[in-house]
Amino acid sequence: MKIPVLILCMIAFAGPAFAEDSIQLVERKTCEQVKSEIAELSGMANLDEEQQAELKQLVAQQRANCGVKSGGRRTIPRAQPNVAEIAAVPVEISDALTEYMNNKKSNCEKLNSEIENLANDTAKNDMVSEMQRVYNIDCVEPSVSEQVTVPEPIPTKTDEEIAAEYDANLAAGLCGDGTKPNRYGCCTDEVFKDLGDDGFACCPKNGDYLCFPPIK
């Protein structure tokens, strides 16, 4: 019974070691450098395993830093029906909604009538004020000036604009997103890590095997 337990313990201790061995320390490259190296490798025939791995790594960096991320700032709209199609679709109103609107109208009329009846009764000013407040909330349509203004959507940046900003931030000694590196030279989505013989590096929090030298 002791042998299986010993084997499990060895696997548990060996796991992190294998994970550490897979970590690679790579240069923080600008989007222009990444694009150029991808083009160079893509134009070569019969890439060896090392070159294929490098190309895969470059493509991963480009997707992570030099364009709109999936689920990010830009989305592809689904096909929307045109105005004619929308107009042709009959709108079915629920009986419950009709009943609610009729009751609301009736209640508002009753409340307004009661407010008018009590308007001259000074002893009930507080009651009238509260009734008026409720009436204004539930029964009075907001004026044009009171209506909420929906802000215009922020124009989406192109991949070229995103890449240019990323490169400018790196050139200024900042992280790619424009934030300042922490005291260890790492960005907000990175952790400072000891890689042994390779020294210290900034590794992504998401567990990616690509780590970068600290920003000085």
Residue pairs with C-beta under 8 A, 6 or more apart in sequence:
20 195
20 196
22 209
23 195
23 203
23 209
23 210
23 211
24 57
24 209
24 210
24 211
25 195
25 198
25 199
25 201
25 211
25 212
25 213
26 57
26 210
26 211
26 212
27 212
27 213
28 170
28 212
28 213
28 215
29 37
29 58
29 61
30 166
30 167
30 170
30 171
31 62
31 65
31 66
31 163
31 164
31 166
31 167
32 163
32 167
34 58
34 61
34 62
34 65
34 66
35 62
35 66
35 163
37 54
37 58
38 55
38 58
38 59
38 62
41 47
41 51
41 54
41 55
41 58
42 55
44 51
47 55
57 210
60 208
60 210
61 210
63 69
65 163
65 166
65 176
66 159
66 162
66 163
66 166
67 159
67 162
67 163
68 74
68 156
68 157
68 159
68 162
73 156
73 157
74 156
81 89
104 138
104 139
107 138
108 135
108 138
108 139
111 131
111 134
111 135
111 139
112 135
112 139
114 131
115 128
115 131
115 132
115 135
118 124
118 127
118 128
118 131
119 128
121 128
157 165
165 178
166 176
166 177
169 175
169 176
169 177
169 178
170 176
173 181
173 215
173 216
174 180
174 181
174 215
175 181
175 187
175 188
175 215
176 187
177 187
177 188
179 187
179 188
181 187
181 214
181 215
182 188
182 192
184 192
184 200
184 202
184 214
185 192
185 202
185 213
185 214
185 215
185 216
186 192
186 202
186 214
186 215
187 202
187 215
189 204
189 205
189 206
190 202
190 203
190 204
190 205
190 212
191 202
191 203
191 204
191 205
192 200
192 201
192 202
192 214
193 200
193 201
193 202
193 203
193 211
194 200
195 201
195 211
200 214
201 211
201 212
201 213
201 214
202 211
202 212
202 213
202 214
202 215
203 210
203 211
203 212
204 210
204 211
